[in-house]
Amino acid sequence: MHVDFRQTAIGRIGITECGGSLSGLCFGASLSPQRHQPVDTPLLGEAFRQLDAWLAGEITAFSLPLAPRGTEFMLRVWAALQEIPYGHTSTYRDIADGLGSPGAARAVGMACAKNPLPIFIPCHRVIRSDGKTGGYLGGAGIKSRLLALERRKQA
């Protein structure tokens, strides 16, 4: 596994690569540089380049190899998240219904919480049925900023 850390428009980000695919993204100090020696690989460099371009509103989609690891249900949820168009949102309930699992909104929320590649797999686009943003691995403030960024770009 390789990891690199960089400062971005939304704070310090760590991205991990394993076997030629991205395997994780963390916010702040979730991955400690003391435990992981930063390495700048071509893939990690490209991931940060695309992330910076996305945060600047220059691109609306990523073209990177992703390899999230999780249960079959989590993988289905994460695939569904990637179908939510840029600038749009969906609810936990809508995702559950779309997966043929009505009543599994809470399980969808748990899969979102365990998403190893937030932003690249856009769990920030999933909100509560009452219109509130809900939780986010990077914090509610970052989720709100990401949603606002996409709304501005769509306008």
Phi and psi in radians as a Rosetta constraint file:
Dihedral C 1 N 2 CA 2 C 2 CIRCULARHARMONIC -2.032 0.35
Dihedral N 2 CA 2 C 2 N 3 CIRCULARHARMONIC 2.557 0.35
Dihedral C 2 N 3 CA 3 C 3 CIRCULARHARMONIC -2.428 0.35
Dihedral N 3 CA 3 C 3 N 4 CIRCULARHARMONIC 2.562 0.35
Dihedral C 3 N 4 CA 4 C 4 CIRCULARHARMONIC -2.424 0.35
Dihedral N 4 CA 4 C 4 N 5 CIRCULARHARMONIC 2.627 0.35
Dihedral C 4 N 5 CA 5 C 5 CIRCULARHARMONIC -2.150 0.35
Dihedral N 5 CA 5 C 5 N 6 CIRCULARHARMONIC 2.393 0.35
Dihedral C 5 N 6 CA 6 C 6 CIRCULARHARMONIC -2.568 0.35
Dihedral N 6 CA 6 C 6 N 7 CIRCULARHARMONIC 2.725 0.35
Dihedral C 6 N 7 CA 7 C 7 CIRCULARHARMONIC -1.461 0.35
Dihedral N 7 CA 7 C 7 N 8 CIRCULARHARMONIC 2.311 0.35
Dihedral C 7 N 8 CA 8 C 8 CIRCULARHARMONIC -2.176 0.35
Dihedral N 8 CA 8 C 8 N 9 CIRCULARHARMONIC -3.131 0.35
Dihedral C 8 N 9 CA 9 C 9 CIRCULARHARMONIC -1.115 0.35
Dihedral N 9 CA 9 C 9 N 10 CIRCULARHARMONIC -0.312 0.35
Dihedral C 9 N 10 CA 10 C 10 CIRCULARHARMONIC -1.984 0.35
Dihedral N 10 CA 10 C 10 N 11 CIRCULARHARMONIC 0.262 0.35
Dihedral C 10 N 11 CA 11 C 11 CIRCULARHARMONIC 1.987 0.35
Dihedral N 11 CA 11 C 11 N 12 CIRCULARHARMONIC -3.010 0.35
Dihedral C 11 N 12 CA 12 C 12 CIRCULARHARMONIC -1.287 0.35
Dihedral N 12 CA 12 C 12 N 13 CIRCULARHARMONIC 2.288 0.35
Dihedral C 12 N 13 CA 13 C 13 CIRCULARHARMONIC -2.204 0.35
Dihedral N 13 CA 13 C 13 N 14 CIRCULARHARMONIC 2.482 0.35
Dihedral C 13 N 14 CA 14 C 14 CIRCULARHARMONIC -2.032 0.35
Dihedral N 14 CA 14 C 14 N 15 CIRCULARHARMONIC 2.367 0.35
Dihedral C 14 N 15 CA 15 C 15 CIRCULARHARMONIC -2.196 0.35
Dihedral N 15 CA 15 C 15 N 16 CIRCULARHARMONIC 2.376 0.35
Dihedral C 15 N 16 CA 16 C 16 CIRCULARHARMONIC -1.960 0.35
Dihedral N 16 CA 16 C 16 N 17 CIRCULARHARMONIC 2.591 0.35
Dihedral C 16 N 17 CA 17 C 17 CIRCULARHARMONIC -2.206 0.35
Dihedral N 17 CA 17 C 17 N 18 CIRCULARHARMONIC 2.417 0.35
Dihedral C 17 N 18 CA 18 C 18 CIRCULARHARMONIC -2.506 0.35
Dihedral N 18 CA 18 C 18 N 19 CIRCULARHARMONIC 2.152 0.35
Dihedral C 18 N 19 CA 19 C 19 CIRCULARHARMONIC 1.089 0.35
Dihedral N 19 CA 19 C 19 N 20 CIRCULARHARMONIC 0.553 0.35
Dihedral C 19 N 20 CA 20 C 20 CIRCULARHARMONIC 1.478 0.35
Dihedral N 20 CA 20 C 20 N 21 CIRCULARHARMONIC 0.169 0.35
Dihedral C 20 N 21 CA 21 C 21 CIRCULARHARMONIC -2.351 0.35
Dihedral N 21 CA 21 C 21 N 22 CIRCULARHARMONIC 2.727 0.35
Dihedral C 21 N 22 CA 22 C 22 CIRCULARHARMONIC -1.316 0.35
Dihedral N 22 CA 22 C 22 N 23 CIRCULARHARMONIC 2.359 0.35
Dihedral C 22 N 23 CA 23 C 23 CIRCULARHARMONIC -2.099 0.35
Dihedral N 23 CA 23 C 23 N 24 CIRCULARHARMONIC -0.227 0.35
Dihedral C 23 N 24 CA 24 C 24 CIRCULARHARMONIC -2.886 0.35
Dihedral N 24 CA 24 C 24 N 25 CIRCULARHARMONIC 2.670 0.35
Dihedral C 24 N 25 CA 25 C 25 CIRCULARHARMONIC -2.417 0.35
Dihedral N 25 CA 25 C 25 N 26 CIRCULARHARMONIC 2.294 0.35
Dihedral C 25 N 26 CA 26 C 26 CIRCULARHARMONIC -2.278 0.35
Dihedral N 26 CA 26 C 26 N 27 CIRCULARHARMONIC 2.694 0.35
Dihedral C 26 N 27 CA 27 C 27 CIRCULARHARMONIC -1.787 0.35
Dihedral N 27 CA 27 C 27 N 28 CIRCULARHARMONIC 2.509 0.35
Dihedral C 27 N 28 CA 28 C 28 CIRCULARHARMONIC 1.068 0.35
Dihedral N 28 CA 28 C 28 N 29 CIRCULARHARMONIC -2.269 0.35
Dihedral C 28 N 29 CA 29 C 29 CIRCULARHARMONIC -1.752 0.35
Dihedral N 29 CA 29 C 29 N 30 CIRCULARHARMONIC 0.390 0.35
Dihedral C 29 N 30 CA 30 C 30 CIRCULARHARMONIC -1.017 0.35
Dihedral N 30 CA 30 C 30 N 31 CIRCULARHARMONIC -0.645 0.35
Dihedral C 30 N 31 CA 31 C 31 CIRCULARHARMONIC -1.931 0.35
Dihedral N 31 CA 31 C 31 N 32 CIRCULARHARMONIC 2.105 0.35
Dihedral C 31 N 32 CA 32 C 32 CIRCULARHARMONIC -1.476 0.35
Dihedral N 32 CA 32 C 32 N 33 CIRCULARHARMONIC 2.221 0.35
Dihedral C 32 N 33 CA 33 C 33 CIRCULARHARMONIC -1.068 0.35
Dihedral N 33 CA 33 C 33 N 34 CIRCULARHARMONIC -0.357 0.35
Dihedral C 33 N 34 CA 34 C 34 CIRCULARHARMONIC -1.224 0.35
Dihedral N 34 CA 34 C 34 N 35 CIRCULARHARMONIC -0.512 0.35
Dihedral C 34 N 35 CA 35 C 35 CIRCULARHARMONIC -1.613 0.35
Dihedral N 35 CA 35 C 35 N 36 CIRCULARHARMONIC -0.327 0.35
Dihedral C 35 N 36 CA 36 C 36 CIRCULARHARMONIC -2.310 0.35
Dihedral N 36 CA 36 C 36 N 37 CIRCULARHARMONIC 2.121 0.35
Dihedral C 36 N 37 CA 37 C 37 CIRCULARHARMONIC -1.312 0.35
Dihedral N 37 CA 37 C 37 N 38 CIRCULARHARMONIC 2.048 0.35
Dihedral C 37 N 38 CA 38 C 38 CIRCULARHARMONIC -1.070 0.35
Dihedral N 38 CA 38 C 38 N 39 CIRCULARHARMONIC 2.395 0.35
Dihedral C 38 N 39 CA 39 C 39 CIRCULARHARMONIC -2.353 0.35
Dihedral N 39 CA 39 C 39 N 40 CIRCULARHARMONIC 2.295 0.35
Dihedral C 39 N 40 CA 40 C 40 CIRCULARHARMONIC -1.733 0.35
Dihedral N 40 CA 40 C 40 N 41 CIRCULARHARMONIC 1.741 0.35
Dihedral C 40 N 41 CA 41 C 41 CIRCULARHARMONIC -1.666 0.35
Dihedral N 41 CA 41 C 41 N 42 CIRCULARHARMONIC 2.860 0.35
Dihedral C 41 N 42 CA 42 C 42 CIRCULARHARMONIC -0.987 0.35
Dihedral N 42 CA 42 C 42 N 43 CIRCULARHARMONIC -0.707 0.35
Dihedral C 42 N 43 CA 43 C 43 CIRCULARHARMONIC -1.154 0.35
Dihedral N 43 CA 43 C 43 N 44 CIRCULARHARMONIC -0.779 0.35
Dihedral C 43 N 44 CA 44 C 44 CIRCULARHARMONIC -1.121 0.35
Dihedral N 44 CA 44 C 44 N 45 CIRCULARHARMONIC -0.682 0.35
Dihedral C 44 N 45 CA 45 C 45 CIRCULARHARMONIC -1.057 0.35
Dihedral N 45 CA 45 C 45 N 46 CIRCULARHARMONIC -0.754 0.35
Dihedral C 45 N 46 CA 46 C 46 CIRCULARHARMONIC -1.169 0.35
Dihedral N 46 CA 46 C 46 N 47 CIRCULARHARMONIC -0.670 0.35
Dihedral C 46 N 47 CA 47 C 47 CIRCULARHARMONIC -1.067 0.35
Dihedral N 47 CA 47 C 47 N 48 CIRCULARHARMONIC -0.785 0.35
Dihedral C 47 N 48 CA 48 C 48 CIRCULARHARMONIC -1.184 0.35
Dihedral N 48 CA 48 C 48 N 49 CIRCULARHARMONIC -0.632 0.35
Dihedral C 48 N 49 CA 49 C 49 CIRCULARHARMONIC -1.084 0.35
Dihedral N 49 CA 49 C 49 N 50 CIRCULARHARMONIC -0.819 0.35
Dihedral C 49 N 50 CA 50 C 50 CIRCULARHARMONIC -1.179 0.35
Dihedral N 50 CA 50 C 50 N 51 CIRCULARHARMONIC -0.678 0.35
Dihedral C 50 N 51 CA 51 C 51 CIRCULARHARMONIC -1.078 0.35
Dihedral N 51 CA 51 C 51 N 52 CIRCULARHARMONIC -0.798 0.35
Dihedral C 51 N 52 CA 52 C 52 CIRCULARHARMONIC -1.065 0.35
Dihedral N 52 CA 52 C 52 N 53 CIRCULARHARMONIC -0.720 0.35
Dihedral C 52 N 53 CA 53 C 53 CIRCULARHARMONIC -1.149 0.35
Dihedral N 53 CA 53 C 53 N 54 CIRCULARHARMONIC -0.678 0.35
Dihedral C 53 N 54 CA 54 C 54 CIRCULARHARMONIC -1.143 0.35
Dihedral N 54 CA 54 C 54 N 55 CIRCULARHARMONIC -0.793 0.35
Dihedral C 54 N 55 CA 55 C 55 CIRCULARHARMONIC -1.140 0.35
Dihedral N 55 CA 55 C 55 N 56 CIRCULARHARMONIC -0.480 0.35
Dihedral C 55 N 56 CA 56 C 56 CIRCULARHARMONIC -1.463 0.35
Dihedral N 56 CA 56 C 56 N 57 CIRCULARHARMONIC -0.047 0.35
Dihedral C 56 N 57 CA 57 C 57 CIRCULARHARMONIC 1.367 0.35
Dihedral N 57 CA 57 C 57 N 58 CIRCULARHARMONIC 0.264 0.35
Dihedral C 57 N 58 CA 58 C 58 CIRCULARHARMONIC -1.463 0.35
Dihedral N 58 CA 58 C 58 N 59 CIRCULARHARMONIC -0.472 0.35
Dihedral C 58 N 59 CA 59 C 59 CIRCULARHARMONIC -2.307 0.35
Dihedral N 59 CA 59 C 59 N 60 CIRCULARHARMONIC 2.760 0.35
Dihedral C 59 N 60 CA 60 C 60 CIRCULARHARMONIC -2.072 0.35
Dihedral N 60 CA 60 C 60 N 61 CIRCULARHARMONIC -0.019 0.35
Dihedral C 60 N 61 CA 61 C 61 CIRCULARHARMONIC -2.565 0.35
Dihedral N 61 CA 61 C 61 N 62 CIRCULARHARMONIC 2.759 0.35
Dihedral C 61 N 62 CA 62 C 62 CIRCULARHARMONIC -1.874 0.35
Dihedral N 62 CA 62 C 62 N 63 CIRCULARHARMONIC 2.584 0.35
Dihedral C 62 N 63 CA 63 C 63 CIRCULARHARMONIC -2.203 0.35
Dihedral N 63 CA 63 C 63 N 64 CIRCULARHARMONIC 1.372 0.35
Dihedral C 63 N 64 CA 64 C 64 CIRCULARHARMONIC -2.358 0.35
Dihedral N 64 CA 64 C 64 N 65 CIRCULARHARMONIC 2.549 0.35
Dihedral C 64 N 65 CA 65 C 65 CIRCULARHARMONIC -1.308 0.35
Dihedral N 65 CA 65 C 65 N 66 CIRCULARHARMONIC 2.188 0.35
Dihedral C 65 N 66 CA 66 C 66 CIRCULARHARMONIC -2.015 0.35
Dihedral N 66 CA 66 C 66 N 67 CIRCULARHARMONIC 2.461 0.35
Dihedral C 66 N 67 CA 67 C 67 CIRCULARHARMONIC -2.400 0.35
Dihedral N 67 CA 67 C 67 N 68 CIRCULARHARMONIC 1.198 0.35
Dihedral C 67 N 68 CA 68 C 68 CIRCULARHARMONIC -1.246 0.35
Dihedral N 68 CA 68 C 68 N 69 CIRCULARHARMONIC 2.569 0.35
Dihedral C 68 N 69 CA 69 C 69 CIRCULARHARMONIC -2.031 0.35
Dihedral N 69 CA 69 C 69 N 70 CIRCULARHARMONIC 2.279 0.35
Dihedral C 69 N 70 CA 70 C 70 CIRCULARHARMONIC -3.039 0.35
Dihedral N 70 CA 70 C 70 N 71 CIRCULARHARMONIC -3.038 0.35
Dihedral C 70 N 71 CA 71 C 71 CIRCULARHARMONIC -1.234 0.35
Dihedral N 71 CA 71 C 71 N 72 CIRCULARHARMONIC 2.943 0.35
Dihedral C 71 N 72 CA 72 C 72 CIRCULARHARMONIC -1.010 0.35
Dihedral N 72 CA 72 C 72 N 73 CIRCULARHARMONIC -0.750 0.35
Dihedral C 72 N 73 CA 73 C 73 CIRCULARHARMONIC -1.102 0.35
Dihedral N 73 CA 73 C 73 N 74 CIRCULARHARMONIC -0.775 0.35
Dihedral C 73 N 74 CA 74 C 74 CIRCULARHARMONIC -1.028 0.35
Dihedral N 74 CA 74 C 74 N 75 CIRCULARHARMONIC -0.789 0.35
Dihedral C 74 N 75 CA 75 C 75 CIRCULARHARMONIC -1.059 0.35
Dihedral N 75 CA 75 C 75 N 76 CIRCULARHARMONIC -0.662 0.35
Dihedral C 75 N 76 CA 76 C 76 CIRCULARHARMONIC -1.157 0.35
Dihedral N 76 CA 76 C 76 N 77 CIRCULARHARMONIC -0.736 0.35
Dihedral C 76 N 77 CA 77 C 77 CIRCULARHARMONIC -1.093 0.35
Dihedral N 77 CA 77 C 77 N 78 CIRCULARHARMONIC -0.839 0.35
Dihedral C 77 N 78 CA 78 C 78 CIRCULARHARMONIC -1.099 0.35
Dihedral N 78 CA 78 C 78 N 79 CIRCULARHARMONIC -0.603 0.35
Dihedral C 78 N 79 CA 79 C 79 CIRCULARHARMONIC -1.149 0.35
Dihedral N 79 CA 79 C 79 N 80 CIRCULARHARMONIC -0.704 0.35
Dihedral C 79 N 80 CA 80 C 80 CIRCULARHARMONIC -1.132 0.35
Dihedral N 80 CA 80 C 80 N 81 CIRCULARHARMONIC -0.644 0.35
Dihedral C 80 N 81 CA 81 C 81 CIRCULARHARMONIC -1.075 0.35
Dihedral N 81 CA 81 C 81 N 82 CIRCULARHARMONIC -0.619 0.35
Dihedral C 81 N 82 CA 82 C 82 CIRCULARHARMONIC -1.250 0.35
Dihedral N 82 CA 82 C 82 N 83 CIRCULARHARMONIC -0.195 0.35
Dihedral C 82 N 83 CA 83 C 83 CIRCULARHARMONIC -1.583 0.35
Dihedral N 83 CA 83 C 83 N 84 CIRCULARHARMONIC -0.177 0.35
Dihedral C 83 N 84 CA 84 C 84 CIRCULARHARMONIC -1.285 0.35
Dihedral N 84 CA 84 C 84 N 85 CIRCULARHARMONIC 2.096 0.35
Dihedral C 84 N 85 CA 85 C 85 CIRCULARHARMONIC -1.116 0.35
Dihedral N 85 CA 85 C 85 N 86 CIRCULARHARMONIC 2.620 0.35
Dihedral C 85 N 86 CA 86 C 86 CIRCULARHARMONIC -0.930 0.35
Dihedral N 86 CA 86 C 86 N 87 CIRCULARHARMONIC 2.349 0.35
Dihedral C 86 N 87 CA 87 C 87 CIRCULARHARMONIC 1.467 0.35
Dihedral N 87 CA 87 C 87 N 88 CIRCULARHARMONIC -0.020 0.35
Dihedral C 87 N 88 CA 88 C 88 CIRCULARHARMONIC -2.012 0.35
Dihedral N 88 CA 88 C 88 N 89 CIRCULARHARMONIC 2.868 0.35
Dihedral C 88 N 89 CA 89 C 89 CIRCULARHARMONIC -2.253 0.35
Dihedral N 89 CA 89 C 89 N 90 CIRCULARHARMONIC 2.859 0.35
Dihedral C 89 N 90 CA 90 C 90 CIRCULARHARMONIC -2.418 0.35
Dihedral N 90 CA 90 C 90 N 91 CIRCULARHARMONIC 2.895 0.35
Dihedral C 90 N 91 CA 91 C 91 CIRCULARHARMONIC -1.810 0.35
Dihedral N 91 CA 91 C 91 N 92 CIRCULARHARMONIC 2.815 0.35
Dihedral C 91 N 92 CA 92 C 92 CIRCULARHARMONIC -1.006 0.35
Dihedral N 92 CA 92 C 92 N 93 CIRCULARHARMONIC -0.711 0.35
Dihedral C 92 N 93 CA 93 C 93 CIRCULARHARMONIC -1.133 0.35
Dihedral N 93 CA 93 C 93 N 94 CIRCULARHARMONIC -0.757 0.35
Dihedral C 93 N 94 CA 94 C 94 CIRCULARHARMONIC -1.082 0.35
Dihedral N 94 CA 94 C 94 N 95 CIRCULARHARMONIC -0.702 0.35
Dihedral C 94 N 95 CA 95 C 95 CIRCULARHARMONIC -1.103 0.35
Dihedral N 95 CA 95 C 95 N 96 CIRCULARHARMONIC -0.805 0.35
Dihedral C 95 N 96 CA 96 C 96 CIRCULARHARMONIC -1.046 0.35
Dihedral N 96 CA 96 C 96 N 97 CIRCULARHARMONIC -0.806 0.35
Dihedral C 96 N 97 CA 97 C 97 CIRCULARHARMONIC -1.065 0.35
Dihedral N 97 CA 97 C 97 N 98 CIRCULARHARMONIC -0.747 0.35
Dihedral C 97 N 98 CA 98 C 98 CIRCULARHARMONIC -1.111 0.35
Dihedral N 98 CA 98 C 98 N 99 CIRCULARHARMONIC -0.457 0.35
Dihedral C 98 N 99 CA 99 C 99 CIRCULARHARMONIC -1.527 0.35
Dihedral N 99 CA 99 C 99 N 100 CIRCULARHARMONIC 0.016 0.35
Dihedral C 99 N 100 CA 100 C 100 CIRCULARHARMONIC 1.317 0.35
Dihedral N 100 CA 100 C 100 N 101 CIRCULARHARMONIC 0.422 0.35
Dihedral C 100 N 101 CA 101 C 101 CIRCULARHARMONIC -2.203 0.35
Dihedral N 101 CA 101 C 101 N 102 CIRCULARHARMONIC 1.080 0.35
Dihedral C 101 N 102 CA 102 C 102 CIRCULARHARMONIC -1.008 0.35
Dihedral N 102 CA 102 C 102 N 103 CIRCULARHARMONIC 2.484 0.35
Dihedral C 102 N 103 CA 103 C 103 CIRCULARHARMONIC 1.533 0.35
Dihedral N 103 CA 103 C 103 N 104 CIRCULARHARMONIC -0.002 0.35
Dihedral C 103 N 104 CA 104 C 104 CIRCULARHARMONIC -1.791 0.35
Dihedral N 104 CA 104 C 104 N 105 CIRCULARHARMONIC 0.428 0.35
Dihedral C 104 N 105 CA 105 C 105 CIRCULARHARMONIC -1.009 0.35
Dihedral N 105 CA 105 C 105 N 106 CIRCULARHARMONIC -0.697 0.35
Dihedral C 105 N 106 CA 106 C 106 CIRCULARHARMONIC -1.127 0.35
Dihedral N 106 CA 106 C 106 N 107 CIRCULARHARMONIC -0.681 0.35
Dihedral C 106 N 107 CA 107 C 107 CIRCULARHARMONIC -1.167 0.35
Dihedral N 107 CA 107 C 107 N 108 CIRCULARHARMONIC -0.630 0.35
Dihedral C 107 N 108 CA 108 C 108 CIRCULARHARMONIC -1.093 0.35
Dihedral N 108 CA 108 C 108 N 109 CIRCULARHARMONIC -0.756 0.35
Dihedral C 108 N 109 CA 109 C 109 CIRCULARHARMONIC -1.042 0.35
Dihedral N 109 CA 109 C 109 N 110 CIRCULARHARMONIC -0.701 0.35
Dihedral C 109 N 110 CA 110 C 110 CIRCULARHARMONIC -1.166 0.35
Dihedral N 110 CA 110 C 110 N 111 CIRCULARHARMONIC -0.675 0.35
Dihedral C 110 N 111 CA 111 C 111 CIRCULARHARMONIC -1.135 0.35
Dihedral N 111 CA 111 C 111 N 112 CIRCULARHARMONIC -0.686 0.35
Dihedral C 111 N 112 CA 112 C 112 CIRCULARHARMONIC -1.093 0.35
Dihedral N 112 CA 112 C 112 N 113 CIRCULARHARMONIC -0.730 0.35
Dihedral C 112 N 113 CA 113 C 113 CIRCULARHARMONIC -1.127 0.35
Dihedral N 113 CA 113 C 113 N 114 CIRCULARHARMONIC -0.458 0.35
Dihedral C 113 N 114 CA 114 C 114 CIRCULARHARMONIC -1.744 0.35
Dihedral N 114 CA 114 C 114 N 115 CIRCULARHARMONIC 0.148 0.35
Dihedral C 114 N 115 CA 115 C 115 CIRCULARHARMONIC -1.037 0.35
Dihedral N 115 CA 115 C 115 N 116 CIRCULARHARMONIC 2.030 0.35
Dihedral C 115 N 116 CA 116 C 116 CIRCULARHARMONIC -1.371 0.35
Dihedral N 116 CA 116 C 116 N 117 CIRCULARHARMONIC -0.185 0.35
Dihedral C 116 N 117 CA 117 C 117 CIRCULARHARMONIC -2.249 0.35
Dihedral N 117 CA 117 C 117 N 118 CIRCULARHARMONIC 0.978 0.35
Dihedral C 117 N 118 CA 118 C 118 CIRCULARHARMONIC -1.003 0.35
Dihedral N 118 CA 118 C 118 N 119 CIRCULARHARMONIC 2.663 0.35
Dihedral C 118 N 119 CA 119 C 119 CIRCULARHARMONIC 1.366 0.35
Dihedral N 119 CA 119 C 119 N 120 CIRCULARHARMONIC -1.015 0.35
Dihedral C 119 N 120 CA 120 C 120 CIRCULARHARMONIC -1.101 0.35
Dihedral N 120 CA 120 C 120 N 121 CIRCULARHARMONIC -0.730 0.35
Dihedral C 120 N 121 CA 121 C 121 CIRCULARHARMONIC -1.859 0.35
Dihedral N 121 CA 121 C 121 N 122 CIRCULARHARMONIC 1.801 0.35
Dihedral C 121 N 122 CA 122 C 122 CIRCULARHARMONIC -1.318 0.35
Dihedral N 122 CA 122 C 122 N 123 CIRCULARHARMONIC 1.203 0.35
Dihedral C 122 N 123 CA 123 C 123 CIRCULARHARMONIC -1.189 0.35
Dihedral N 123 CA 123 C 123 N 124 CIRCULARHARMONIC -0.259 0.35
Dihedral C 123 N 124 CA 124 C 124 CIRCULARHARMONIC -1.167 0.35
Dihedral N 124 CA 124 C 124 N 125 CIRCULARHARMONIC -0.285 0.35
Dihedral C 124 N 125 CA 125 C 125 CIRCULARHARMONIC -1.454 0.35
Dihedral N 125 CA 125 C 125 N 126 CIRCULARHARMONIC 0.000 0.35
Dihedral C 125 N 126 CA 126 C 126 CIRCULARHARMONIC -1.772 0.35
Dihedral N 126 CA 126 C 126 N 127 CIRCULARHARMONIC 2.182 0.35
Dihedral C 126 N 127 CA 127 C 127 CIRCULARHARMONIC -2.162 0.35
Dihedral N 127 CA 127 C 127 N 128 CIRCULARHARMONIC 2.983 0.35
Dihedral C 127 N 128 CA 128 C 128 CIRCULARHARMONIC -1.306 0.35
Dihedral N 128 CA 128 C 128 N 129 CIRCULARHARMONIC 2.779 0.35
Dihedral C 128 N 129 CA 129 C 129 CIRCULARHARMONIC -1.100 0.35
Dihedral N 129 CA 129 C 129 N 130 CIRCULARHARMONIC -0.432 0.35
Dihedral C 129 N 130 CA 130 C 130 CIRCULARHARMONIC -1.480 0.35
Dihedral N 130 CA 130 C 130 N 131 CIRCULARHARMONIC 0.089 0.35
Dihedral C 130 N 131 CA 131 C 131 CIRCULARHARMONIC 1.580 0.35
Dihedral N 131 CA 131 C 131 N 132 CIRCULARHARMONIC -0.177 0.35
Dihedral C 131 N 132 CA 132 C 132 CIRCULARHARMONIC -1.296 0.35
Dihedral N 132 CA 132 C 132 N 133 CIRCULARHARMONIC 2.697 0.35
Dihedral C 132 N 133 CA 133 C 133 CIRCULARHARMONIC -1.205 0.35
Dihedral N 133 CA 133 C 133 N 134 CIRCULARHARMONIC -0.581 0.35
Dihedral C 133 N 134 CA 134 C 134 CIRCULARHARMONIC 1.422 0.35
Dihedral N 134 CA 134 C 134 N 135 CIRCULARHARMONIC -3.024 0.35
Dihedral C 134 N 135 CA 135 C 135 CIRCULARHARMONIC -1.377 0.35
Dihedral N 135 CA 135 C 135 N 136 CIRCULARHARMONIC 2.948 0.35
Dihedral C 135 N 136 CA 136 C 136 CIRCULARHARMONIC -2.801 0.35
Dihedral N 136 CA 136 C 136 N 137 CIRCULARHARMONIC 2.436 0.35
Dihedral C 136 N 137 CA 137 C 137 CIRCULARHARMONIC -0.959 0.35
Dihedral N 137 CA 137 C 137 N 138 CIRCULARHARMONIC -0.690 0.35
Dihedral C 137 N 138 CA 138 C 138 CIRCULARHARMONIC -1.477 0.35
Dihedral N 138 CA 138 C 138 N 139 CIRCULARHARMONIC -0.022 0.35
Dihedral C 138 N 139 CA 139 C 139 CIRCULARHARMONIC 1.801 0.35
Dihedral N 139 CA 139 C 139 N 140 CIRCULARHARMONIC 2.695 0.35
Dihedral C 139 N 140 CA 140 C 140 CIRCULARHARMONIC -1.080 0.35
Dihedral N 140 CA 140 C 140 N 141 CIRCULARHARMONIC -0.597 0.35
Dihedral C 140 N 141 CA 141 C 141 CIRCULARHARMONIC -1.117 0.35
Dihedral N 141 CA 141 C 141 N 142 CIRCULARHARMONIC -0.732 0.35
Dihedral C 141 N 142 CA 142 C 142 CIRCULARHARMONIC -1.208 0.35
Dihedral N 142 CA 142 C 142 N 143 CIRCULARHARMONIC -0.701 0.35
Dihedral C 142 N 143 CA 143 C 143 CIRCULARHARMONIC -1.031 0.35
Dihedral N 143 CA 143 C 143 N 144 CIRCULARHARMONIC -0.790 0.35
Dihedral C 143 N 144 CA 144 C 144 CIRCULARHARMONIC -1.084 0.35
Dihedral N 144 CA 144 C 144 N 145 CIRCULARHARMONIC -0.707 0.35
Dihedral C 144 N 145 CA 145 C 145 CIRCULARHARMONIC -1.125 0.35
Dihedral N 145 CA 145 C 145 N 146 CIRCULARHARMONIC -0.700 0.35
Dihedral C 145 N 146 CA 146 C 146 CIRCULARHARMONIC -1.154 0.35
Dihedral N 146 CA 146 C 146 N 147 CIRCULARHARMONIC -0.749 0.35
Dihedral C 146 N 147 CA 147 C 147 CIRCULARHARMONIC -1.133 0.35
Dihedral N 147 CA 147 C 147 N 148 CIRCULARHARMONIC -0.719 0.35
Dihedral C 147 N 148 CA 148 C 148 CIRCULARHARMONIC -1.128 0.35
Dihedral N 148 CA 148 C 148 N 149 CIRCULARHARMONIC -0.678 0.35
Dihedral C 148 N 149 CA 149 C 149 CIRCULARHARMONIC -1.031 0.35
Dihedral N 149 CA 149 C 149 N 150 CIRCULARHARMONIC -0.819 0.35
Dihedral C 149 N 150 CA 150 C 150 CIRCULARHARMONIC -1.179 0.35
Dihedral N 150 CA 150 C 150 N 151 CIRCULARHARMONIC -0.661 0.35
Dihedral C 150 N 151 CA 151 C 151 CIRCULARHARMONIC -1.110 0.35
Dihedral N 151 CA 151 C 151 N 152 CIRCULARHARMONIC -0.736 0.35
Dihedral C 151 N 152 CA 152 C 152 CIRCULARHARMONIC -1.086 0.35
Dihedral N 152 CA 152 C 152 N 153 CIRCULARHARMONIC -0.755 0.35
Dihedral C 152 N 153 CA 153 C 153 CIRCULARHARMONIC -1.145 0.35
Dihedral N 153 CA 153 C 153 N 154 CIRCULARHARMONIC -0.631 0.35
Dihedral C 153 N 154 CA 154 C 154 CIRCULARHARMONIC -1.241 0.35
Dihedral N 154 CA 154 C 154 N 155 CIRCULARHARMONIC -0.487 0.35
